[in-house]
Amino acid sequence: MCIFSRLLLAVALAVVFAVSAQAGPAEELAKFSGLSNPDINAVVGGKVITERGGGAQGRDLSVEALFFLPMPPEKSADFVRRWTGTKYPDLETYMHSAISGQPSPADFKKLASASNIPPVKLLVTNTVKLDPQKPQLHVSQEEAKRAPHNASTNGMSPEVANFWAELLANRARAFVSSGLSGQPPYFFNGEKVQVSSEVSRLLKSRSKWQSQFGDVLGASGYQNSGSRFSLFWTMFDADRQAALALGGSFAKPSSGGSWQGLDLQYYANTGHYALVTLYQFWPYQNGTLVWEGDLVSAPGLGTLHGVERLASSGVMVKRIEKSINHMKQDAR
């Protein structure tokens, strides 16, 4: 073969490899995602694509999104894990803080400084009023018995802050040692809620997602141990009441320079039962193409049908879009 022919062959192979590399994320998306023919060039240009997921029913909802971050996959995975959005009032995330690998009430000391706003006052009132026989928050009967029933309801009193600090620390310790299987069940609206069952059902409802993320789900050990997770707690708005949630993040490298991530909110004292977020980070054009899939189980969704359910999923889509756009702004 002459030198000129070899050069032509080399150029042709380079073009083929470049096209294949660019087509990789699109081809992989088609295997597990419900996003139909996403315009990846528009996403790289700044657009966030979102879509309601299928499969989830009853009290479950799913949403998926596609966006771009101007940093490599490993840094993108770390950036997403660390980002909280607390500086954006429209996201209504009041507090967000890391939890140590050996959780204790000291990890929740910021609770005592919670602003005296109506959602926090409502949480305090409902905490003081907790009825062990029929708790109106997501707590077990044993946990409800320890509520400070004589505490002031004018704001986040030391008694109420200490009650939640102890409860959250106990549940965080149980997650570190035993994963979801160690979370105490609770009764709400006459039903026993076990978060391990909630998460299993959510993942089964999107079997293609579960298959795509089998490696990161398995490596995290979430069902039996949370020791590999970066732990956090957060306070956010849930239907005009302040909610407290526990969660953890885990990420690992995947094939072809990509990464996968898992965010798991395994406890919330109101609002939802479980929230699972899966991430795929592909290297793409000097940055990272990010797919995000959110699965949520919430008691309020179980009573919604037709237009009401569509409206509720629309609210979730808009909130996720808003959150991603703020995150992209900080990434720049």
CORSUL-V841870 format. One record per pair of residues at least 24 apart in sequence whose ideal C-beta (glycine too) atoms are under 10 Angstrom apart, sorted by the first residue. I is the first residue (numbers start at 1). J is the second residue. If there is no record, write none. Layout:
# CORSUL-V841870
[[I	J] [I	J]]
This chain:
# CORSUL-V841870
[[21	256] [21	257] [21	282] [21	283] [21	284] [21	285] [22	284] [22	285] [24	255] [24	256] [24	258] [24	282] [24	283] [24	284] [24	289] [25	66] [25	256] [25	258] [25	280] [25	281] [25	282] [25	283] [25	284] [25	288] [25	289] [25	290] [25	291] [26	282] [26	289] [28	212] [28	255] [28	256] [28	258] [28	280] [28	282] [28	291] [29	64] [29	66] [29	212] [29	280] [29	282] [29	289] [29	291] [31	208] [31	211] [31	212] [32	64] [32	206] [32	207] [32	208] [32	209] [32	210] [32	211] [32	212] [32	213] [32	278] [32	280] [32	291] [32	293] [33	64] [33	66] [33	206] [33	208] [33	209] [33	212] [33	280] [33	291] [33	293] [34	62] [34	64] [34	206] [34	208] [34	209] [34	293] [35	64] [35	65] [35	66] [35	291] [38	66] [38	289] [38	291] [39	66] [40	66] [40	68] [40	282] [40	284] [40	285] [40	289] [41	285] [42	66] [42	68] [43	67] [43	68] [43	284] [43	289] [43	290] [44	68] [44	70] [44	284] [44	285] [44	286] [44	287] [44	289] [46	325] [46	328] [46	332] [48	290] [48	292] [48	320] [48	321] [48	322] [48	323] [48	324] [48	325] [48	327] [48	328] [49	291] [49	321] [49	324] [50	292] [50	294] [50	316] [50	317] [50	318] [50	320] [50	321] [50	324] [51	317] [52	309] [52	310] [52	313] [52	314] [52	316] [52	317] [53	205] [53	206] [53	209] [53	293] [53	294] [53	295] [53	313] [53	317] [54	205] [54	206] [55	202] [55	204] [55	205] [55	206] [55	207] [55	208] [55	209] [55	295] [56	201] [56	202] [56	205] [56	206] [56	295] [56	296] [56	297] [56	301] [56	313] [57	201] [57	205] [57	301] [57	302] [57	309] [58	201] [58	205] [58	297] [58	301] [58	302] [58	303] [58	304] [59	191] [59	198] [59	201] [59	272] [59	273] [59	296] [59	297] [59	298] [59	299] [59	300] [59	301] [59	302] [59	303] [59	304] [60	198] [60	201] [60	202] [60	205] [60	206] [60	273] [60	274] [60	295] [60	296] [60	297] [60	298] [60	301] [60	302] [61	202] [61	205] [61	272] [61	294] [61	295] [61	296] [61	297] [61	298] [61	301] [61	304] [61	309] [61	312] [61	313] [61	315] [61	316] [61	317] [62	202] [62	205] [62	206] [62	209] [62	276] [62	293] [62	294] [62	295] [62	296] [62	313] [62	316] [63	277] [63	292] [63	293] [63	294] [63	295] [63	296] [63	313] [63	314] [63	316] [63	317] [63	318] [63	319] [63	320] [63	321] [64	206] [64	209] [64	278] [64	291] [64	292] [64	293] [64	294] [64	295] [64	317] [64	320] [65	279] [65	290] [65	291] [65	292] [65	293] [65	294] [65	317] [65	320] [65	321] [65	323] [65	324] [66	280] [66	289] [66	290] [66	291] [66	292] [66	324] [67	288] [67	289] [67	290] [67	291] [67	292] [67	321] [67	324] [67	325] [67	327] [67	328] [67	331] [68	282] [68	284] [68	285] [68	287] [68	288] [68	289] [68	290] [68	328] [68	331] [69	281] [69	284] [69	287] [69	288] [69	289] [69	290] [69	324] [69	327] [69	328] [69	331] [69	332] [70	285] [70	286] [70	287] [70	288] [70	328] [70	331] [70	332] [71	281] [71	286] [71	287] [71	288] [71	331] [72	257] [72	259] [72	281] [72	283] [72	284] [72	286] [72	287] [72	288] [73	251] [73	253] [73	254] [73	256] [73	257] [73	258] [73	259] [73	260] [73	261] [73	279] [73	280] [73	281] [73	282] [73	283] [73	284] [73	287] [73	288] [73	289] [73	290] [74	251] [74	253] [74	257] [74	258] [74	259] [74	281] [74	283] [74	288] [75	259] [75	281] [75	287] [75	288] [75	331] [76	251] [76	259] [76	261] [76	279] [76	281] [76	282] [76	283] [76	287] [76	288] [76	289] [76	290] [76	331] [77	249] [77	250] [77	251] [77	252] [77	253] [77	258] [77	259] [77	260] [77	261] [77	279] [77	280] [77	281] [77	288] [77	290] [78	230] [78	249] [78	251] [78	259] [78	261] [79	281] [79	288] [79	290] [79	327] [79	330] [79	331] [80	249] [80	251] [80	259] [80	261] [80	263] [80	277] [80	279] [80	281] [80	288] [80	290] [80	292] [80	324] [80	327] [80	331] [81	229] [81	230] [81	232] [81	248] [81	249] [81	250] [81	251] [81	261] [81	262] [81	263] [81	279] [82	230] [82	232] [82	249] [83	323] [83	326] [83	327] [83	330] [83	331] [84	232] [84	234] [84	327] [84	330] [85	234] [85	236] [85	322] [85	323] [85	324] [85	326] [85	327] [85	330] [86	234] [86	235] [86	236] [87	326] [87	330] [88	322] [88	323] [88	325] [88	326] [88	327] [88	329] [88	330] [90	319] [90	322] [90	323] [90	326] [91	236] [91	237] [91	319] [91	322] [91	323] [91	326] [92	119] [92	235] [92	236] [92	237] [92	238] [92	240] [92	242] [92	319] [93	234] [93	235] [93	236] [93	237] [93	323] [94	119] [94	120] [94	234] [94	235] [94	236] [94	237] [94	242] [94	243] [94	244] [95	233] [95	234] [95	235] [95	236] [95	242] [95	244] [96	232] [96	233] [96	234] [96	235] [96	236] [96	245] [96	247] [97	231] [97	232] [97	233] [97	234] [97	235] [98	230] [98	231] [98	232] [98	233] [99	168] [99	169] [99	172] [99	173] [99	175] [99	176] [99	229] [99	230] [99	231] [99	232] [99	233] [99	246] [99	247] [99	248] [100	169] [100	172] [100	176] [100	231] [101	176] [101	226] [101	227] [101	229] [101	230] [101	231] [102	169] [102	172] [102	173] [102	176] [103	168] [103	169] [103	170] [103	171] [103	172] [103	173] [103	174] [103	175] [103	176] [103	177] [103	226] [103	231] [103	233] [103	246] [104	165] [104	166] [104	169] [104	170] [104	172] [104	173] [105	161] [105	162] [105	163] [105	164] [105	165] [105	166] [105	167] [105	168] [105	169] [105	170] [106	165] [106	169] [107	165] [107	168] [107	169] [107	172] [107	231] [107	232] [107	233] [108	161] [108	162] [108	164] [108	165] [108	166] [108	167] [108	168] [108	169] [108	172] [108	233] [108	235] [108	244] [108	246] [109	161] [109	162] [109	165] [110	161] [110	165] [110	233] [110	235] [111	156] [111	158] [111	160] [111	161] [111	162] [111	163] [111	164] [111	165] [111	168] [111	233] [111	235] [111	244] [112	156] [112	157] [112	158] [112	160] [112	161] [112	162] [112	164] [112	165] [113	156] [113	161] [114	155] [114	156] [114	160] [114	161] [114	164] [114	235] [114	242] [114	244] [115	155] [115	156] [115	235] [115	242] [116	154] [116	155] [116	156] [117	155] [117	237] [117	242] [118	240] [118	241] [118	242] [119	235] [119	236] [119	237] [119	238] [119	239] [119	240] [119	241] [119	242] [119	243] [120	155] [120	156] [120	160] [120	235] [120	237] [120	241] [120	242] [121	153] [121	154] [121	155] [121	156] [121	241] [121	242] [122	153] [122	239] [122	240] [122	241] [122	242] [122	270] [123	156] [123	160] [123	164] [123	235] [123	238] [123	241] [123	242] [123	243] [123	244] [123	269] [123	270] [124	148] [124	151] [124	152] [124	153] [124	154] [124	155] [124	156] [124	157] [124	159] [124	160] [124	161] [124	164] [124	242] [125	153] [125	154] [125	160] [125	241] [126	153] [126	241] [126	242] [126	269] [126	270] [127	151] [127	153] [127	156] [127	157] [127	159] [127	160] [127	161] [127	163] [127	164] [127	167] [127	244] [127	269] [128	152] [128	153] [128	157] [128	159] [128	160] [128	163] [129	153] [130	163] [133	187] [134	187] [134	188] [134	189] [134	190] [135	186] [135	187] [135	188] [135	269] [136	188] [136	189] [136	270] [137	186] [137	188] [137	241] [137	243] [137	244] [137	268] [137	269] [137	270] [138	186] [138	187] [138	188] [138	193] [138	195] [138	243] [138	244] [138	245] [138	267] [138	268] [138	269] [138	270] [138	271] [138	272] [138	273] [138	299] [139	163] [139	164] [139	167] [139	171] [139	184] [139	186] [139	187] [139	188] [139	267] [139	269] [139	270] [140	167] [140	171] [140	183] [140	184] [140	185] [140	186] [140	187] [140	193] [141	184] [141	186] [141	187] [142	184] [142	186] [143	167] [143	170] [143	171] [143	184] [143	186] [143	269] [144	186] [144	187] [156	242] [164	233] [164	235] [164	244] [164	269] [165	233] [165	244] [167	244] [167	246] [167	267] [167	269] [168	233] [168	244] [168	245] [168	246] [168	267] [168	269] [169	233] [169	246] [171	195] [171	233] [171	246] [171	266] [171	267] [171	269] [172	226] [172	231] [172	232] [172	233] [172	246] [172	247] [172	248] [172	266] [172	267] [173	226] [174	226] [174	246] [174	266] [174	267] [175	222] [175	225] [175	226] [175	227] [175	229] [175	231] [175	246] [175	247] [175	248] [175	264] [175	266] [175	267] [176	225] [176	226] [176	227] [176	228] [176	229] [176	231] [176	248] [177	224] [177	225] [177	226] [177	227] [178	223] [178	224] [178	225] [178	226] [178	227] [179	220] [179	221] [179	222] [179	223] [179	224] [179	225] [179	226] [179	227] [179	228] [179	229] [179	248] [179	264] [179	266] [180	222] [180	223] [180	224] [180	225] [180	226] [180	264] [180	266] [180	267] [180	274] [181	222] [181	223] [181	224] [181	225] [182	223] [182	224] [182	225] [182	226] [182	266] [183	226] [183	246] [183	266] [183	267] [183	274] [184	267] [186	267] [186	269] [186	273] [188	270] [188	273] [188	299] [189	299] [189	300] [189	302] [189	303] [191	273] [191	299] [191	302] [193	273] [193	274] [193	297] [193	299] [194	273] [195	264] [195	265] [195	266] [195	267] [195	268] [195	273] [195	274] [195	297] [196	222] [196	223] [196	224] [196	266] [196	274] [197	273] [197	274] [197	297] [198	266] [198	272] [198	273] [198	274] [198	275] [198	276] [198	295] [198	296] [198	297] [198	298] [199	223] [199	264] [199	265] [199	266] [199	273] [199	274] [199	275] [199	276] [199	295] [199	297] [200	274] [201	274] [201	295] [201	297] [202	273] [202	274] [202	275] [202	276] [202	294] [202	295] [202	296] [202	297] [203	276] [203	278] [203	295] [205	295] [205	297] [206	276] [206	278] [206	293] [206	295] [208	293] [209	276] [209	278] [209	280] [209	291] [209	293] [209	295] [210	278] [210	295] [212	254] [212	260] [212	278] [212	280] [212	291] [212	293] [213	254] [213	260] [213	261] [213	262] [213	276] [213	278] [213	279] [213	280] [213	293] [214	260] [215	252] [215	253] [215	254] [215	255] [215	260] [216	250] [216	251] [216	252] [216	253] [216	254] [216	259] [216	260] [216	261] [216	262] [216	278] [216	279] [216	280] [217	250] [217	260] [217	262] [217	264] [217	276] [217	278] [219	250] [219	251] [219	252] [219	260] [219	262] [220	248] [220	249] [220	250] [220	251] [220	252] [220	260] [220	261] [220	262] [220	264] [221	250] [222	248] [222	250] [222	262] [222	264] [222	266] [222	276] [226	250] [226	264] [226	266] [228	252] [229	262] [229	263] [229	264] [229	266] [230	263] [232	263] [232	265] [233	265] [233	267] [234	265] [234	268] [235	269] [236	268] [236	271] [237	271] [238	268] [238	269] [238	270] [238	271] [238	272] [238	298] [238	300] [239	270] [239	271] [239	298] [239	300] [241	269] [241	270] [241	271] [242	269] [242	270] [242	271] [243	268] [243	269] [243	270] [243	271] [243	272] [244	268] [244	269] [244	270] [244	271] [245	269] [245	270] [245	271] [245	272] [245	274] [245	275] [247	274] [247	275] [247	276] [247	277] [249	277] [249	279] [251	279] [251	281] [253	281] [254	280] [254	281] [254	282] [256	282] [256	283] [257	281] [257	282] [257	283] [257	284] [257	288] [258	282] [258	283] [258	284] [258	288] [258	289] [259	283] [259	288] [259	290] [260	291] [261	290] [261	292] [263	292] [263	294] [265	296] [268	298] [270	298] [270	299] [271	296] [271	298] [271	299] [271	300] [272	296] [272	297] [272	298] [272	299] [272	300] [272	301] [273	297] [273	298] [273	299] [273	301] [274	298] [277	320] [287	331] [288	331] [290	324] [290	327] [290	328] [292	320] [292	323] [292	324] [294	319] [294	320]]
